[in-house]
Amino acid sequence: MEKGLSVTPIRRSPFGYLAAFFHQDFDLLFPSFDAGMSTYVSSLKAEQRVALREDVEKVLLHAESEADVRKAWRLAGAEWTAKGISLRAELIKLSKAL
């Protein structure tokens, strides 16, 4: 590493970690949005689920339209989004299930 050069690790919110799970190759690994979401959520500990629910609820509070939710999803790190579904509806369903 060059002298004086420092690297700061990326800090992600729980929503950011969820979004980043939906990377560019997501559709090669999972047959559907639901399958991937289920896999991700099942890997979380109880306290992580609570934090994710709280974070998703914050996103939904501020991103009122489908377009706003999709923009937040991309900005948080998602590279893949299912076509033909309402991401907003899926996140509402997720927050209730958590």
C-alpha positions in Angstrom: 0.0 0.0 0.0 1.3 3.5 -0.8 2.4 5.6 2.0 -0.4 7.9 3.1 -3.1 6.0 1.3 -5.9 4.6 3.4 -8.9 2.6 2.6 -12.2 3.0 4.4 -14.4 -0.1 4.4 -17.9 0.4 3.1 -20.6 0.6 5.8 -23.9 -0.7 4.8 -27.3 -0.6 6.4 -29.3 -3.8 6.9 -31.3 -2.7 3.8 -28.0 -2.1 2.0 -26.8 -5.7 2.7 -30.2 -7.0 1.5 -30.0 -5.0 -1.7 -26.3 -6.0 -2.3 -27.4 -9.7 -2.1 -29.3 -9.0 -5.3 -26.1 -8.7 -7.4 -25.7 -9.0 -11.1 -25.6 -12.8 -11.1 -28.6 -13.2 -8.8 -30.8 -14.8 -11.5 -28.1 -17.4 -12.2 -28.1 -18.5 -8.6 -31.8 -18.3 -7.7 -34.9 -19.3 -9.7 -37.0 -16.3 -8.4 -37.0 -13.2 -6.3 -38.9 -15.1 -3.6 -36.3 -17.9 -3.5 -33.5 -15.5 -3.1 -35.3 -13.4 -0.5 -36.1 -16.6 1.5 -32.5 -17.7 1.4 -31.2 -14.3 2.5 -33.7 -14.0 5.4 -33.1 -17.5 6.6 -29.4 -16.7 7.0 -30.1 -13.9 9.5 -30.0 -14.0 13.2 -33.0 -12.7 15.2 -31.4 -9.4 15.9 -30.5 -9.0 12.3 -34.1 -9.6 11.3 -35.3 -6.9 13.6 -32.7 -4.4 12.3 -33.7 -5.3 8.7 -37.4 -4.9 9.4 -36.7 -1.4 11.0 -34.6 -0.4 8.0 -37.1 -1.6 5.4 -39.8 0.3 7.2 -37.7 3.5 7.1 -37.2 3.0 3.3 -40.9 2.4 2.8 -41.8 5.5 4.8 -39.6 7.8 2.7 -40.0 6.1 -0.7 -43.7 6.3 -1.3 -43.9 5.3 -4.9 -42.7 2.2 -6.7 -40.2 4.3 -8.6 -38.9 5.7 -5.4 -38.5 2.2 -3.9 -36.7 1.0 -7.0 -34.3 4.0 -6.9 -33.6 3.4 -3.2 -33.0 -0.3 -4.0 -30.4 0.5 -6.7 -28.7 3.2 -4.6 -28.4 0.7 -1.7 -26.5 -1.7 -3.9 -28.9 -3.9 -5.8 -27.8 -4.8 -9.3 -30.8 -7.0 -10.1 -34.5 -6.4 -9.8 -37.3 -8.7 -10.8 -39.4 -7.5 -13.6 -43.1 -7.7 -13.4 -43.4 -7.5 -9.6 -43.9 -4.6 -7.2 -40.8 -4.2 -5.2 -42.7 -2.0 -2.8 -45.3 -4.7 -2.2 -42.5 -7.3 -1.8 -40.8 -5.1 0.8 -44.0 -4.6 2.7 -44.5 -8.3 2.7 -41.0 -8.8 4.0 -41.4 -6.3 6.8 -44.5 -8.0 8.0 -42.8 -11.5 7.8 -39.8 -10.3 9.8 
